[in-house]
């Protein structure tokens, strides 16, 4: 399995490749070193146990941290399936949950106050599955129990560690299944509390494989060296901020091989590397080839040289450092011992690294002023914050920038010159200059997204000002057991002592985020892991229970085909739009009204999508039945339907442009197709007096809808000489929760279906408030959208209370970037300055997945 199937389809999966020869080496080692016992059956068991752990250790040291849990889980699940405890269908229910279900075809969730639609569909799917080779329907009455014991289940659902708590009504059923009980518990946690999947997986691995598989381990460079040989190089897989050269030199000193020859690969370095390598073959020296992703052509040559050179000194060692690249020669990968090196994560580790590698006593003494040392620490702290914030995903940064030491170095160089020309000659510091140079020039030069730039400027505004020199200053603006303050002192020891006192686990609050961001982070990790495992699962021709893969795909395709709405005929809807009423107070009807044109364009797009989906599913069914040839495209569609992923041709055209909407599961996507069809056909059949509110998520071009509103409002006010170029979108959040209760506005339109992320909206008081625990996205009330002149908007600023409003972004998806930005709207800030909400990552999204 390890040899034939990639661990991940991400670029790093190529670098993880191993050969049958490497596996057989571990097998021979296991036979030689495992316990010698009798009878033969026990001896075989001992070899298998030893080999399993040996292979885990061998692979684990060459995996990045993000992939280690996934690898162990794949091994544990595969062992359980091969042993006959689990079926392939059990693994798929864990990976896919309710991804195939259409919420419009299932009964609605009765627990909407505490359970999302996605979790409810997962629960429904569990009721339809039977576990193990005995096909035990453990959760067949789960939804009934949820209804009967709402309070008990909600208490379990709200637990901080539900995987360790007894499951209401089902604990005995799970415990009695000795061989598959841990997996059944894991499947339940994955379905109802996906944010706890990582922890639950660690428990499952611990119970199935043993505690040693989850215990923290590290392989020293000495152990790696002992395993290496003249024809077996060591390959270090690099990540940002790592360099194993110092460790190699330390080992070389112990082995009397110092100094080692080093070649940093790049243009023209192949000849230098070749000469040094040939010399080391004879002398038994050590050669370090650095950054080999810049010298791939020479890597092909190295593979051939190692294989064909008849005599190589046995003391010769080759050390290779390389970033992830899919161009690295597979033959050399199969020769190498692979080792990953990653810097420790967290603020404490990041600051420690800065004050070890970047800042020295000499740096502290460069400017003889106490403010210099305070500013040094503040910029270093800011550097660590913006780097560590990336782990929170889109709510951290819209784009995960690779801020590095050169940004910090440039900022410190500027600060040194600025202090020398200001306070050292009796002038005050220019905070505007410092904030601008750090946030918009040195670091800002990397930033491509406007929201990210605003976020960085907010950090600079909050921390880089005169208050940082006050006695009570702390980077955390909230009360906590530990205050992140600036250390006082003249030498490095004071700073190192202070850094050692920083908590090892970072609270999201220090980044300005809500504690819910931790759940967002865990959900992101769990989702990525499950998606990656699904992508790499072999599509076996036969499954252990029930239908073959082809039969499952055909049945799923038939089911999806039945849900596809009827075709939209352009001649028919064009004629209907010609007769539609137009703007109130004008003579414009049919295609002279902007919103009618927008409707026509949306119907055209939807008609195209329906045609593509219907054709794709029909061809797939015929290919499985043997009526047409199974092409590469159809095979990809088949894999997607089996994995419950949306086929790419449904969402993107041949050029890669997005033509529909993106969702992780095919069931959710088909629900969206039906809902969009229903909204557009309803709009087509009803006049303007019935237009209470529009589901903005249902439009493929939501910006076009807003533009049409601006055009219509401008025309309705033509007597006031309003010009379209002077108009901007203006919004007002209403108190209405349900769109069917809205009144038809005289101008503009009402929209609904947006969710707020990073905060919650107080409907009664019309302002932002901090989120409630575990509630990541909350539905916004109906929002009135119209257009006003720019000068009017500036005069009537919607500020209320002490602070100006937050200019929040509205995105199409939770994946935030300029491409998916729909528009921006003002939200009243309430008790906090807009800076507070910017650091919280507050925005509105049209889809929660």
DRENPA-120126 format. One line per 5 residues: number of its first residue (from 1); their letters; for each residue x, y, z of C-alpha. Coordinates in nm, 2 decimals. Layout:
NUM	A	X,Y,Z  ...
END
This chain:
1	XXXXX	0.00,0.00,0.00  0.28,0.24,0.09  0.46,0.18,-0.23  0.16,0.19,-0.47  -0.06,0.46,-0.32
6	XXXXX	0.05,0.82,-0.24  0.01,0.94,0.11  -0.13,1.27,-0.02  -0.20,1.42,-0.37  -0.05,1.75,-0.25
11	XXXXX	0.30,1.83,-0.40  0.46,1.69,-0.08  0.31,1.35,-0.17  0.57,1.31,-0.45  0.86,1.37,-0.21
16	XXXXX	0.72,1.10,0.03  0.75,0.83,-0.24  0.92,0.51,-0.13  1.03,0.19,-0.31  0.97,-0.17,-0.26
21	XXXXX	1.34,-0.21,-0.19  1.32,0.04,0.10  1.02,-0.15,0.24  1.21,-0.49,0.21  1.50,-0.33,0.40
26	XXXXX	1.26,-0.26,0.69  1.12,-0.61,0.66  1.46,-0.77,0.68  1.55,-0.55,0.98  1.22,-0.65,1.15
31	XXXXX	1.28,-1.02,1.10  1.64,-0.99,1.24  1.55,-0.77,1.54  1.20,-0.88,1.65  1.16,-1.12,1.95
36	XXXXX	1.24,-1.48,1.87  0.96,-1.69,2.01  0.78,-2.02,1.95  0.54,-2.14,1.80  0.57,-2.00,1.45
41	XXXXX	0.24,-1.82,1.46  0.35,-1.62,1.76  0.68,-1.55,1.58  0.49,-1.42,1.28  0.28,-1.19,1.51
46	XXXXX	0.60,-1.05,1.67  0.75,-0.98,1.32  0.42,-0.81,1.21  0.40,-0.59,1.52  0.77,-0.50,1.50
51	XXXXX	0.75,-0.43,1.12  0.44,-0.21,1.16  0.61,0.01,1.41  0.94,0.01,1.22  0.77,0.12,0.90
56	XXXXX	0.58,0.39,1.09  0.91,0.52,1.24  1.08,0.51,0.90  0.80,0.70,0.72  0.72,0.94,1.01
61	XXXXX	1.06,1.11,1.01  1.01,1.20,0.64  0.66,1.35,0.68  0.57,1.71,0.75  0.38,1.76,1.08
66	XXXXX	0.05,1.83,0.89  0.06,1.48,0.73  0.17,1.26,1.03  -0.17,1.21,1.18  -0.32,1.14,0.84
71	XXXXX	-0.06,0.87,0.77  -0.11,0.70,1.10  -0.49,0.70,1.05  -0.46,0.56,0.70  -0.24,0.27,0.84
76	XXXXX	-0.48,0.20,1.13  -0.79,0.20,0.90  -0.61,-0.02,0.65  -0.51,-0.27,0.91  -0.87,-0.29,1.05
81	XXXXX	-1.00,-0.35,0.70  -0.75,-0.62,0.61  -0.81,-0.79,0.95  -1.18,-0.80,0.86  -1.30,-0.58,1.15
86	XXXXX	-1.41,-0.30,0.93  -1.54,-0.29,0.57  -1.45,-0.03,0.30  -1.80,0.11,0.35  -1.72,0.18,0.72
91	XXXXX	-1.42,0.38,0.62  -1.62,0.57,0.36  -1.90,0.66,0.61  -1.62,0.80,0.83  -1.47,1.00,0.55
96	XXXXX	-1.78,1.12,0.37  -2.05,1.13,0.63  -2.37,1.29,0.49  -2.20,1.44,0.18  -2.43,1.26,-0.06
101	XXXXX	-2.76,1.38,0.09  -2.97,1.66,-0.05  -3.12,1.86,0.24  -3.43,1.93,0.02  -3.50,1.56,0.00
106	XXXXX	-3.46,1.49,0.38  -3.67,1.61,0.67  -3.55,1.94,0.80  -3.34,1.97,1.11  -3.56,2.01,1.43
111	XXXXX	-3.26,2.13,1.64  -3.17,2.44,1.44  -3.08,2.63,1.76  -2.78,2.41,1.83  -2.72,2.18,1.53
116	XXXXX	-2.63,2.28,1.17  -2.79,2.13,0.86  -2.46,1.96,0.77  -2.45,1.79,1.11  -2.81,1.68,1.08
121	XXXXX	-2.75,1.52,0.74  -2.45,1.34,0.89  -2.67,1.20,1.16  -2.93,1.09,0.91  -2.65,0.91,0.71
126	XXXXX	-2.54,0.73,1.03  -2.89,0.59,1.08  -2.87,0.42,0.74  -2.53,0.25,0.79  -2.44,-0.08,0.94
131	XXXXX	-2.09,-0.13,1.08  -1.84,-0.42,1.05  -1.86,-0.75,0.88  -2.15,-0.84,1.10  -2.34,-0.53,0.96
136	XXXXX	-2.45,-0.40,1.30  -2.70,-0.11,1.27  -2.57,0.07,1.58  -2.72,0.41,1.50  -3.04,0.31,1.32
141	XXXXX	-3.26,0.50,1.57  -3.01,0.79,1.63  -3.25,1.07,1.50  -3.53,0.94,1.72  -3.31,0.94,2.03
146	XXXXX	-3.20,1.29,1.94  -3.56,1.40,1.93  -3.65,1.23,2.26  -3.35,1.34,2.46  -3.28,1.69,2.31
151	XXXXX	-3.13,1.82,2.64  -2.89,1.52,2.69  -2.76,1.53,2.34  -2.72,1.90,2.34  -2.51,1.87,2.66
156	XXXXX	-2.29,1.60,2.49  -2.27,1.82,2.18  -2.15,2.12,2.38  -1.89,1.93,2.58  -1.53,2.06,2.52
161	XXXXX	-1.41,1.69,2.49  -1.71,1.49,2.36  -1.48,1.20,2.26  -1.42,1.14,2.63  -1.78,1.16,2.74
166	XXXXX	-2.04,0.88,2.75  -2.26,0.89,2.44  -2.63,0.94,2.55  -2.83,0.61,2.51  -2.56,0.46,2.28
171	XXXXX	-2.26,0.42,2.52  -2.35,0.05,2.60  -2.40,-0.03,2.23  -2.06,0.11,2.15  -1.87,-0.05,2.44
176	XXXXX	-2.02,-0.40,2.36  -1.86,-0.39,2.01  -1.51,-0.46,2.13  -1.33,-0.48,1.80  -1.50,-0.19,1.63
181	XXXXX	-1.63,0.02,1.92  -1.34,0.27,1.90  -1.41,0.32,1.53  -1.79,0.36,1.59  -1.72,0.63,1.85
186	XXXXX	-1.48,0.80,1.60  -1.75,0.80,1.33  -2.00,0.96,1.56  -1.76,1.23,1.67  -1.66,1.30,1.30
191	XXXXX	-2.03,1.33,1.21  -2.15,1.55,1.50  -1.84,1.73,1.61  -1.60,1.75,1.32  -1.37,2.00,1.50
196	XXXXX	-1.27,1.72,1.74  -1.17,1.47,1.46  -0.79,1.53,1.51  -0.81,1.44,1.89  -1.06,1.15,1.83
201	XXXXX	-0.83,1.01,1.56  -0.53,1.01,1.80  -0.74,0.81,2.05  -0.85,0.56,1.78  -0.49,0.51,1.67
206	XXXXX	-0.38,0.47,2.04  -0.65,0.20,2.09  -0.59,0.02,1.76  -0.21,0.04,1.72  -0.09,0.12,2.07
211	XXXXX	0.03,0.43,2.27  0.38,0.42,2.11  0.22,0.53,1.78  0.09,0.86,1.93  0.38,0.93,2.16
216	XXXXX	0.60,1.22,2.05  0.92,1.09,1.88  1.22,1.25,1.71  1.51,1.08,1.52  1.84,1.24,1.60
221	XXXXX	2.08,1.32,1.32  2.32,1.05,1.46  2.05,0.78,1.42  1.99,0.90,1.06  2.37,0.88,0.99
226	XXXXX	2.39,0.53,1.13  2.13,0.42,0.88  2.28,0.60,0.59  2.55,0.45,0.36  2.78,0.56,0.07
231	XXXXX	2.50,0.48,-0.18  2.22,0.58,0.05  2.21,0.97,0.07  2.01,1.17,0.33  1.75,1.40,0.19
236	XXXXX	1.62,1.69,0.41  1.28,1.82,0.30  1.29,2.19,0.38  1.02,2.42,0.51  1.04,2.80,0.56
241	XXXXX	1.30,2.90,0.83  1.49,2.57,0.85  1.84,2.47,0.76  2.01,2.15,0.88  2.36,2.26,0.78
246	XXXXX	2.47,2.34,1.14  2.35,2.00,1.27  2.54,1.82,0.99  2.86,2.02,1.07  2.83,1.93,1.44
251	XXXXX	2.80,1.56,1.35  3.09,1.60,1.11  3.31,1.73,1.39  3.23,1.42,1.60  3.31,1.19,1.31
256	XXXXX	3.63,1.38,1.21  3.48,1.49,0.88  3.48,1.86,0.94  3.48,2.08,0.74  3.23,1.94,0.50
261	XXXXX	3.22,2.05,0.14  2.91,2.25,0.07  2.76,2.36,-0.26  2.45,2.58,-0.28  2.28,2.48,-0.60
266	XXXXX	2.18,2.73,-0.87  2.28,2.84,-1.21  2.63,2.73,-1.31  2.68,2.53,-0.98  2.65,2.18,-1.14
271	XXXXX	3.02,2.17,-1.24  3.14,2.27,-0.89  2.91,2.01,-0.73  3.03,1.74,-0.98  3.39,1.80,-0.90
276	XXXXX	3.34,1.80,-0.52  3.13,1.49,-0.55  3.39,1.30,-0.75  3.66,1.40,-0.51  3.45,1.29,-0.21
281	XXXXX	3.40,0.94,-0.38  3.77,0.88,-0.35  3.86,1.05,-0.02  3.55,0.94,0.17  3.45,1.30,0.24
286	XXXXX	3.11,1.44,0.32  2.93,1.66,0.07  2.63,1.89,0.14  2.42,1.99,-0.16  2.19,2.28,-0.05
291	XXXXX	1.87,2.40,-0.22  1.87,2.12,-0.47  1.52,2.23,-0.60  1.73,2.48,-0.79  1.95,2.21,-0.95
296	XXXXX	1.71,1.93,-1.06  1.91,1.85,-1.37  2.21,1.77,-1.16  1.99,1.55,-0.93  1.92,1.33,-1.22
301	XXXXX	2.29,1.30,-1.27  2.35,1.22,-0.90  2.11,0.93,-0.92  2.30,0.78,-1.22  2.64,0.84,-1.06
306	XXXXX	2.55,0.67,-0.74  2.41,0.37,-0.92  2.69,0.32,-1.18  3.01,0.43,-1.01  3.18,0.09,-0.94
311	XXXXX	3.38,0.20,-0.63  3.28,0.46,-0.37  3.47,0.50,-0.04  3.26,0.36,0.24  3.29,0.67,0.45
316	XXXXX	3.15,0.89,0.17  2.82,1.06,0.27  2.59,1.28,0.06  2.35,1.52,0.24  2.08,1.69,0.02
321	XXXXX	1.85,1.97,0.12  1.55,2.05,-0.10  1.22,2.22,-0.09  0.90,2.03,-0.21  0.91,1.99,-0.59
326	XXXXX	0.73,1.74,-0.81  1.04,1.75,-1.05  1.27,1.56,-0.81  1.38,1.24,-0.97  1.19,0.94,-0.84
331	XXXXX	1.49,0.71,-0.86  1.69,0.93,-0.62  1.39,0.95,-0.39  1.39,0.57,-0.38  1.76,0.57,-0.27
336	XXXXX	1.74,0.85,-0.01  1.66,0.84,0.36  1.40,1.13,0.39  1.40,1.36,0.69  1.18,1.66,0.74
341	XXXXX	1.28,1.96,0.95  1.02,2.21,1.07  1.06,2.50,1.30  0.86,2.47,1.63  0.53,2.65,1.61
346	XXXXX	0.39,2.92,1.84  0.48,3.27,1.95  0.73,3.16,2.22  0.92,2.95,1.97  0.91,3.22,1.70
351	XXXXX	1.04,3.49,1.94  1.31,3.26,2.07  1.42,3.19,1.71  1.43,3.57,1.64  1.63,3.64,1.96
356	XXXXX	1.87,3.36,1.88  1.93,3.40,1.51  1.84,3.76,1.42  1.90,3.97,1.73  2.22,3.96,1.93
361	XXXXX	2.38,4.17,2.21  2.54,4.37,1.94  2.19,4.45,1.79  2.07,4.56,2.14  2.36,4.80,2.17
366	XXXXX	2.34,4.95,1.82  2.14,5.25,1.95  2.21,5.36,2.30  1.85,5.44,2.40  1.59,5.24,2.60
371	XXXXX	1.32,5.30,2.34  1.54,5.12,2.08  1.52,4.79,2.28  1.15,4.83,2.33  1.09,4.89,1.96
376	XXXXX	1.31,4.60,1.87  1.09,4.37,2.09  0.77,4.52,1.96  0.86,4.47,1.59  0.98,4.11,1.67
381	XXXXX	0.65,4.04,1.85  0.46,4.18,1.56  0.67,3.96,1.32  0.58,3.65,1.52  0.21,3.74,1.54
386	XXXXX	0.16,3.79,1.17  0.35,3.46,1.10  0.16,3.25,1.35  -0.18,3.40,1.25  -0.16,3.20,0.92
391	XXXXX	-0.26,2.88,1.10  -0.62,3.01,1.14  -0.68,3.00,0.77  -0.90,3.26,0.60  -1.01,3.42,0.92
396	XXXXX	-0.64,3.48,0.99  -0.52,3.60,0.65  -0.71,3.61,0.33  -0.39,3.51,0.16  -0.13,3.31,0.36
401	XXXXX	0.18,3.53,0.31  0.53,3.40,0.36  0.66,3.68,0.58  1.02,3.60,0.66  1.34,3.72,0.83
406	XXXXX	1.42,3.96,0.54  1.10,4.16,0.62  1.20,4.18,0.99  1.56,4.27,0.90  1.45,4.55,0.67
411	XXXXX	1.21,4.69,0.94  1.49,4.68,1.20  1.73,4.86,0.97  1.47,5.13,0.90  1.41,5.17,1.28
416	XXXXX	1.78,5.20,1.35  1.81,5.49,1.10  1.49,5.65,1.21  1.59,5.66,1.58  1.93,5.79,1.49
421	XXXXX	1.78,6.08,1.30  1.50,6.16,1.56  1.53,6.08,1.94  1.91,6.06,1.92  1.92,6.43,1.81
426	XXXXX	1.64,6.55,2.03  1.34,6.51,1.79  1.03,6.30,1.87  0.96,5.97,1.70  0.73,6.00,1.39
431	XXXXX	0.48,5.72,1.46  0.30,5.77,1.13  0.63,5.72,0.95  0.71,5.40,1.15  0.36,5.26,1.10
436	XXXXX	0.36,5.33,0.73  0.71,5.19,0.67  0.65,4.87,0.87  0.29,4.80,0.77  0.28,4.93,0.41
441	XXXXX	0.63,4.91,0.28  0.85,4.65,0.45  0.58,4.39,0.52  0.31,4.55,0.31  0.51,4.50,-0.01
446	XXXXX	0.42,4.13,0.01  0.05,4.19,0.08  -0.18,4.17,-0.23  -0.53,4.18,-0.06  -0.69,4.50,0.06
451	XXXXX	-0.84,4.35,0.37  -0.51,4.20,0.47  -0.34,4.54,0.43  -0.61,4.69,0.65  -0.54,4.41,0.91
456	XXXXX	-0.17,4.48,0.92  -0.22,4.85,0.94  -0.45,4.79,1.24  -0.18,4.59,1.42  0.07,4.87,1.36
461	XXXXX	-0.18,5.13,1.48  -0.26,4.94,1.80  0.09,4.86,1.90  0.33,5.10,1.74  0.25,5.43,1.93
466	XXXXX	0.36,5.62,2.24  0.15,5.40,2.47  0.40,5.11,2.42  0.65,5.30,2.64  0.40,5.33,2.93
471	XXXXX	0.44,5.12,3.25  0.11,4.94,3.20  0.14,4.86,2.83  0.07,4.50,2.71  0.01,4.36,2.37
476	XXXXX	-0.30,4.19,2.50  -0.59,4.44,2.54  -0.79,4.19,2.75  -0.75,4.07,3.11  -0.56,3.74,3.13
481	XXXXX	-0.34,3.54,3.37  -0.04,3.63,3.15  0.04,3.98,3.02  0.24,4.00,2.69  0.44,4.30,2.79
486	XXXXX	0.78,4.44,2.68  1.08,4.32,2.89  1.30,4.58,3.05  1.68,4.52,3.04  2.01,4.60,2.87
491	XXXXX	2.14,4.25,2.79  2.01,3.94,2.60  1.96,3.74,2.92  1.67,3.96,3.03  1.50,3.91,2.69
496	XXXXX	1.56,3.53,2.69  1.42,3.50,3.04  1.11,3.69,2.94  1.06,3.48,2.63  1.09,3.16,2.83
501	XXXXX	0.80,3.29,3.05  0.56,3.31,2.76  0.29,3.04,2.75  0.36,2.75,2.52  0.00,2.74,2.39
506	XXXXX	-0.12,3.06,2.22  -0.47,3.19,2.29  -0.65,3.32,1.98  -0.71,3.64,2.18  -0.35,3.75,2.16
511	XXXXX	-0.40,3.76,1.78  -0.71,3.97,1.83  -0.93,3.67,1.73  -1.22,3.52,1.92  -1.17,3.19,2.10
516	XXXXX	-1.39,3.03,1.84  -1.10,3.07,1.60  -0.94,2.76,1.76  -1.25,2.56,1.64  -1.21,2.72,1.30
521	XXXXX	-0.85,2.60,1.30  -0.93,2.25,1.40  -1.22,2.23,1.15  -0.98,2.34,0.88  -0.72,2.07,0.97
526	XXXXX	-0.99,1.80,1.00  -1.15,1.89,0.66  -0.81,1.90,0.48  -0.72,1.56,0.63  -1.04,1.39,0.54
531	XXXXX	-1.05,1.54,0.19  -0.69,1.42,0.13  -0.76,1.07,0.24  -1.07,1.05,0.02  -0.86,1.16,-0.28
536	XXXXX	-0.60,0.90,-0.22  -0.83,0.60,-0.15  -0.79,0.33,-0.42  -1.11,0.28,-0.62  -1.13,-0.10,-0.58
541	XXXXX	-1.33,-0.29,-0.83  -1.51,-0.48,-0.56  -1.60,-0.38,-0.20  -1.62,-0.62,0.09  -1.99,-0.59,0.13
546	XXXXX	-2.27,-0.52,-0.12  -2.23,-0.34,-0.45  -1.92,-0.29,-0.66  -1.77,0.06,-0.71  -1.93,0.08,-1.06
551	XXXXX	-2.27,-0.02,-0.93  -2.24,0.23,-0.65  -2.14,0.51,-0.89  -2.42,0.42,-1.14  -2.69,0.42,-0.86
556	XXXXX	-2.56,0.75,-0.73  -2.56,0.90,-1.08  -2.91,0.78,-1.14  -3.02,0.94,-0.81  -2.85,1.27,-0.90
561	XXXXX	-3.00,1.26,-1.25  -3.35,1.24,-1.10  -3.28,1.55,-0.89  -3.16,1.76,-1.19  -3.43,2.03,-1.27
566	XXXXX	-3.60,2.03,-1.61  -3.43,2.21,-1.89  -3.47,2.59,-1.93  -3.55,2.68,-2.29  -3.41,3.02,-2.38
571	XXXXX	-3.69,3.11,-2.63  -3.95,3.05,-2.36  -3.79,3.26,-2.08  -3.69,3.53,-2.32  -4.05,3.57,-2.42
576	XXXXX	-4.16,3.58,-2.06  -3.90,3.85,-1.97  -4.02,4.06,-2.27  -4.36,4.08,-2.10  -4.23,4.14,-1.74
581	XXXXX	-4.31,4.47,-1.57  -4.03,4.73,-1.52  -3.94,5.01,-1.29  -4.20,5.18,-1.08  -4.25,5.54,-1.20
586	XXXXX	-4.09,5.47,-1.54  -4.21,5.33,-1.87  -3.93,5.08,-1.89  -4.05,4.72,-1.93  -3.90,4.39,-2.04
591	XXXXX	-3.54,4.41,-2.15  -3.53,4.79,-2.08  -3.53,4.72,-1.70  -3.18,4.64,-1.56  -3.30,4.37,-1.32
596	XXXXX	-3.49,4.19,-1.60  -3.17,4.18,-1.80  -2.99,4.04,-1.50  -3.26,3.77,-1.46  -3.22,3.68,-1.83
601	XXXXX	-2.84,3.64,-1.79  -2.88,3.43,-1.47  -3.13,3.20,-1.65  -2.89,3.16,-1.94  -2.61,3.06,-1.70
606	XXXXX	-2.83,2.82,-1.51  -2.96,2.66,-1.83  -2.60,2.59,-1.94  -2.51,2.44,-1.60  -2.82,2.21,-1.61
611	XXXXX	-2.73,2.10,-1.96  -2.37,2.02,-1.86  -2.48,1.82,-1.55  -2.75,1.62,-1.73  -2.51,1.54,-2.02
616	XXXXX	-2.23,1.44,-1.78  -2.45,1.21,-1.57  -2.62,1.04,-1.87  -2.28,0.98,-2.04  -2.14,0.84,-1.72
621	XXXXX	-2.43,0.59,-1.68  -2.39,0.48,-2.04  -2.01,0.44,-2.00  -2.07,0.21,-1.69  -2.33,0.01,-1.88
626	XXXXX	-2.08,-0.02,-2.18  -2.29,0.18,-2.43  -2.01,0.44,-2.48  -1.64,0.44,-2.43  -1.52,0.52,-2.07
631	XXXXX	-1.30,0.83,-2.15  -1.04,0.99,-1.92  -1.30,1.27,-1.85  -1.57,1.02,-1.77  -1.34,0.82,-1.54
636	XXXXX	-1.26,1.14,-1.35  -1.64,1.21,-1.32  -1.69,0.86,-1.19  -1.42,0.90,-0.92  -1.57,1.23,-0.82
641	XXXXX	-1.92,1.08,-0.79  -1.78,0.79,-0.58  -1.59,1.03,-0.36  -1.90,1.26,-0.34  -1.69,1.54,-0.48
646	XXXXX	-1.83,1.78,-0.75  -1.69,1.71,-1.10  -1.47,1.99,-1.22  -1.66,2.04,-1.54  -1.98,2.13,-1.34
651	XXXXX	-1.80,2.42,-1.18  -1.54,2.54,-1.43  -1.52,2.57,-1.81  -1.23,2.45,-2.02  -1.04,2.77,-1.96
656	XXXXX	-1.06,2.73,-1.58  -1.31,3.01,-1.53  -1.58,2.95,-1.26  -1.92,2.89,-1.42  -2.13,2.78,-1.11
661	XXXXX	-2.07,2.76,-0.74  -1.82,2.57,-0.53  -1.91,2.33,-0.25  -1.72,2.04,-0.10  -1.99,1.77,-0.14
666	XXXXX	-2.20,1.67,-0.44  -2.51,1.65,-0.23  -2.48,2.01,-0.11  -2.40,2.12,-0.47  -2.72,1.96,-0.60
671	XXXXX	-2.93,2.12,-0.32  -2.78,2.45,-0.44  -2.88,2.37,-0.80  -3.24,2.30,-0.70  -3.27,2.61,-0.48
676	XXXXX	-3.12,2.84,-0.75  -3.36,2.69,-1.01  -3.66,2.75,-0.78  -3.56,3.11,-0.71  -3.51,3.21,-1.07
681	XXXXX	-3.83,3.04,-1.20  -4.03,3.20,-0.92  -3.88,3.54,-1.01  -3.97,3.48,-1.38  -4.33,3.40,-1.29
686	XXXXX	-4.40,3.68,-1.04  -4.43,4.06,-1.08  -4.24,4.33,-0.90  -4.51,4.37,-0.63  -4.42,4.02,-0.50
691	XXXXX	-4.04,4.08,-0.48  -4.00,4.08,-0.10  -3.64,3.96,-0.08  -3.37,3.78,-0.29  -3.14,3.50,-0.18
696	XXXXX	-2.82,3.66,-0.29  -2.62,3.33,-0.26  -2.84,3.20,-0.54  -2.68,3.43,-0.81  -2.37,3.33,-1.00
701	XXXXX	-2.30,3.70,-1.06  -2.40,3.87,-0.74  -2.21,4.19,-0.83  -2.43,4.21,-1.14  -2.74,4.21,-0.92
706	XXXXX	-2.60,4.51,-0.72  -2.51,4.69,-1.04  -2.86,4.65,-1.17  -3.00,4.79,-0.85  -2.78,5.09,-0.88
711	XXXXX	-2.89,5.14,-1.24  -3.26,5.12,-1.15  -3.23,5.36,-0.85  -3.05,5.61,-1.07  -3.32,5.59,-1.33
716	XXXXX	-3.59,5.63,-1.08  -3.43,5.95,-0.97  -3.35,6.09,-1.31  -3.54,6.41,-1.23  -3.28,6.48,-0.96
721	XXXXX	-3.01,6.45,-1.23  -2.84,6.16,-1.06  -2.56,6.01,-1.26  -2.46,5.63,-1.24  -2.09,5.72,-1.20
726	XXXXX	-2.18,5.91,-0.88  -2.38,5.63,-0.72  -2.26,5.38,-0.47  -2.43,5.08,-0.30  -2.58,5.16,0.03
731	XXXXX	-2.71,4.90,0.28  -2.92,4.89,0.59  -2.95,4.58,0.81  -3.32,4.54,0.90  -3.46,4.37,1.21
736	XXXXX	-3.64,4.11,1.01  -3.52,3.75,1.06  -3.75,3.59,0.79  -3.75,3.73,0.43  -4.11,3.64,0.37
741	XXXXX	-4.21,3.91,0.63  -4.03,4.19,0.44  -4.21,4.47,0.26  -4.15,4.54,-0.10  -3.93,4.85,-0.11
746	XXXXX	-4.01,5.16,-0.33  -3.64,5.17,-0.44  -3.37,4.91,-0.42  -3.43,4.55,-0.31  -3.40,4.33,0.01
751	XXXXX	-3.15,4.05,0.02  -3.10,3.76,0.26  -2.89,3.45,0.30  -2.57,3.61,0.43  -2.38,3.48,0.73
756	XXXXX	-2.16,3.67,0.97  -1.82,3.53,1.07  -1.60,3.65,1.35  -1.88,3.82,1.55  -2.26,3.82,1.59
761	XXXXX	-2.52,4.07,1.50  -2.75,4.21,1.77  -3.08,4.23,1.58  -3.27,4.44,1.83  -2.99,4.70,1.89
766	XXXXX	-2.85,4.68,1.53  -2.48,4.65,1.62  -2.19,4.40,1.63  -2.12,4.19,1.94  -1.87,3.92,2.02
771	XXXXX	-1.96,3.57,1.91  -2.11,3.31,2.13  -1.90,3.00,2.20  -1.90,2.73,1.93  -2.11,2.95,1.70
776	XXXXX	-1.88,3.02,1.40  -2.12,3.16,1.14  -2.46,3.31,1.22  -2.74,3.40,0.97  -2.78,3.78,0.92
781	XXXXX	-3.12,3.94,0.91  -3.27,4.07,0.59  -3.05,4.35,0.44  -3.20,4.64,0.24  -2.98,4.74,-0.06
786	XXXXX	-3.02,5.06,-0.25  -2.80,5.32,-0.41  -2.71,5.68,-0.30  -2.48,5.95,-0.42  -2.13,5.93,-0.28
791	XXXXX	-2.15,6.28,-0.13  -2.48,6.18,0.05  -2.31,5.87,0.19  -2.02,6.08,0.33  -2.26,6.33,0.49
796	XXXXX	-2.48,6.07,0.65  -2.22,5.84,0.79  -2.40,5.55,0.97  -2.19,5.58,1.28  -2.37,5.52,1.61
801	XXXXX	-2.22,5.55,1.96  -1.86,5.62,2.03  -1.70,5.47,1.72  -1.73,5.48,1.34  -1.89,5.18,1.17
806	XXXXX	-1.69,4.88,1.04  -1.66,4.87,0.66  -1.70,4.49,0.64  -1.64,4.28,0.33  -1.90,4.04,0.19
811	XXXXX	-1.75,3.73,0.02  -1.90,3.46,-0.19  -1.72,3.18,0.00  -1.54,3.15,0.34  -1.22,3.13,0.13
816	XXXXX	-1.16,3.51,0.13  -0.98,3.68,-0.16  -1.04,3.97,-0.40  -1.18,3.72,-0.66  -1.47,3.63,-0.43
821	XXXXX	-1.54,3.97,-0.29  -1.90,4.07,-0.37  -1.92,4.42,-0.21  -1.86,4.60,0.12  -2.11,4.73,0.37
826	XXXXX	-2.11,4.93,0.69  -2.19,4.76,1.02  -2.24,4.96,1.34  -1.94,4.88,1.57  -2.12,4.90,1.90
831	XXXXX	-1.90,4.90,2.21  -1.57,4.85,2.03  -1.36,5.04,1.78  -1.36,4.90,1.43  -0.99,4.79,1.50
836	XXXXX	-1.13,4.53,1.74  -1.35,4.38,1.46  -1.08,4.39,1.20  -0.85,4.18,1.42  -1.14,3.95,1.49
841	XXXXX	-1.16,3.89,1.11  -1.52,3.99,1.09  -1.68,3.95,0.74  -2.00,3.83,0.58  -2.01,3.52,0.36
846	XXXX	-2.28,3.40,0.12  -2.19,3.03,0.18  -2.06,2.87,0.50  -1.87,2.60,0.31
END
